[in-house]
Amino acid sequence: MNSVLTLLFAPSFLVLIQYFSFELIVLIYIVLSLVVLIYAYIKKKKAEDFVIITIYLVLLSIAYFTSSFQSVKFIPVFSAMTFFTIFAYGSMHKKELIFKFTKKFYKKDLGEAEILFLKEGDRFWAIAILIYAIFLLTLVYNADDKLWAFFSSVGWYIYFVLTLTIQIIYGKFYAIKMYS
């Protein structure tokens, strides 16, 4: 559910701001975030689900009380930084998140070189997400609202697919041979 909210958040905010007051829109998103938080609690979701929605709640609350659209624009930046932190921590503490994620969804047997490559994947994703967070931060201060909304929603998925493609190509044609 968080991924749907993340995808729709920025563009829907820009559309709604044309028809309703800023405070009303922020209040609606706060209520929606609380509903998602309660749902996650009832369904006993993972900690990451609580972190992202808490970021939404805190920054939306700040935006509400300060009437600051700038606070709203920081939500995707802080969300990206949360994922950066998760992957950086995973890399530093050898959690092998990418390897575990791959094993969960890729049912074929992996070779030893592929396993070694994937176990180093957390560092790659930490760097990739940090780059994206810096890009989003730049957009907060230097881009118009439509460009910010695009890259805060659909742009992330485009970036993710491109980054994953780069990782796969790099892995198949260079890294796997290096680990062999």
C-alpha positions in Angstrom: 0.0 0.0 0.0 2.9 2.3 0.7 4.1 2.0 -2.9 0.7 3.1 -4.2 0.7 6.1 -1.9 4.2 7.0 -2.9 3.4 6.8 -6.6 0.2 8.9 -6.3 1.3 11.3 -3.6 3.1 14.1 -5.5 0.9 14.2 -8.7 -2.3 14.0 -6.7 -1.2 16.7 -4.4 -0.5 19.1 -7.3 -3.9 18.3 -8.8 -5.8 18.8 -5.6 -4.0 22.1 -4.8 -5.8 23.6 -7.8 -9.2 22.9 -6.3 -8.8 22.9 -2.5 -6.9 24.8 0.2 -3.5 23.7 1.1 -4.4 23.0 4.7 -7.4 20.8 3.7 -5.3 18.7 1.3 -2.6 18.2 3.9 -5.2 17.3 6.5 -6.7 14.7 4.1 -3.2 13.2 3.6 -2.6 13.1 7.4 -5.9 11.2 7.9 -5.0 8.9 5.0 -1.6 8.3 6.5 -3.1 7.5 9.9 -5.4 5.0 8.3 -2.5 3.3 6.5 -0.5 3.4 9.8 -3.4 1.7 11.7 -3.8 -0.8 8.9 -0.1 -1.6 9.0 -0.3 -2.1 12.7 -3.3 -4.4 12.5 -1.7 -6.4 9.8 1.6 -6.5 11.7 3.6 -5.1 8.7 7.4 -4.8 8.6 9.2 -1.9 10.3 9.9 -0.2 7.0 6.2 0.3 6.4 6.0 2.2 9.7 9.1 4.3 9.0 7.9 5.6 5.6 4.4 6.4 6.8 5.8 8.1 9.9 7.9 10.3 7.7 4.7 11.2 5.8 2.9 12.0 9.1 5.7 14.1 10.6 6.4 16.2 7.4 2.7 16.6 6.6 2.1 17.8 10.2 5.0 20.3 9.8 3.5 21.4 6.5 0.1 21.8 8.1 1.2 23.9 11.0 3.6 26.0 8.9 1.5 26.1 5.7 4.7 25.2 3.9 4.6 23.4 0.5 8.4 23.1 0.8 7.8 20.6 3.7 5.6 18.5 1.5 8.3 18.5 -1.2 10.8 17.0 1.3 8.7 13.8 1.9 10.1 11.9 -1.1 13.6 13.0 -0.1 13.3 11.7 3.4 11.7 8.5 2.0 14.6 7.9 -0.3 17.0 8.6 2.6 15.3 6.0 4.6 16.0 3.4 1.9 19.5 4.7 1.6 19.9 4.1 5.4 18.5 0.6 5.2 20.8 -0.4 2.3 23.9 1.4 3.8 23.3 -0.4 7.1 22.8 -3.7 5.3 26.1 -3.2 3.5 28.0 -2.3 6.6 26.6 -5.1 8.6 26.6 -7.8 5.9 22.8 -8.2 5.9 22.8 -9.2 2.2 19.3 -7.7 1.6 19.6 -7.8 -2.2 20.7 -11.4 -2.1 17.9 -12.4 0.2 15.4 -10.4 -1.9 16.7 -12.1 -5.1 16.4 -15.6 -3.5 12.8 -14.9 -2.6 11.7 -13.9 -6.1 14.2 -15.7 -8.4 13.5 -19.4 -8.1 16.3 -20.7 -10.2 19.6 -21.9 -8.6 22.3 -19.3 -8.5 25.9 -20.0 -9.2 28.6 -19.2 -6.6 29.8 -16.2 -8.6 26.2 -14.8 -8.8 25.7 -15.3 -5.1 28.9 -13.4 -4.3 27.9 -10.6 -6.7 24.4 -10.3 -5.1 25.8 -10.3 -1.6 27.6 -7.1 -2.5 24.4 -5.6 -3.9 23.4 -3.6 -0.8 26.3 -1.2 -1.4 25.3 -0.6 -5.0 21.7 0.2 -4.0 22.8 2.4 -1.2 24.8 4.5 -3.6 22.1 4.5 -6.3 19.4 5.6 -3.8 21.7 8.3 -2.4 22.2 9.7 -5.9 18.5 9.7 -6.4 17.9 11.4 -3.0 20.4 14.1 -3.9 18.7 14.5 -7.2 15.3 14.9 -5.5 16.8 17.4 -3.0 18.0 19.4 -6.0 14.5 19.3 -7.5 13.0 20.6 -4.2 15.0 23.8 -4.5 15.5 24.2 -8.3 12.6 22.6 -10.2 9.1 23.6 -10.9 6.3 21.7 -9.1 5.4 19.5 -12.1 8.9 18.3 -12.6 9.2 17.6 -8.8 5.9 15.7 -8.9 7.0 13.6 -11.9 10.4 12.6 -10.4 8.9 12.1 -6.9 6.5 9.5 -8.3 6.9 8.0 -11.7 10.5 9.1 -12.0 11.4 6.9 -9.1 10.1 3.8 -10.9 11.9 4.7 -14.1 15.1 5.3 -12.2 14.6 2.0 -10.3 14.2 0.0 -13.6 17.2 1.7 -15.2 19.4 1.1 -12.1 18.3 -2.5 -11.9 19.0 -3.0 -15.6 22.5 -1.5 -15.1 23.1 -3.8 -12.2 21.9 -6.9 -14.2 24.0 -6.0 -17.2 27.1 -5.2 -15.1 26.6 -8.5 -13.2 26.1 -10.7 -16.3 28.9 -9.2 -18.4 31.6 -8.2 -15.9 31.0 -8.9 -12.2 30.1 -12.6 -12.4 33.3 -13.2 -14.4 35.2 -11.3 -11.8 33.9 -13.5 -9.0 34.5 -16.7 -10.9 
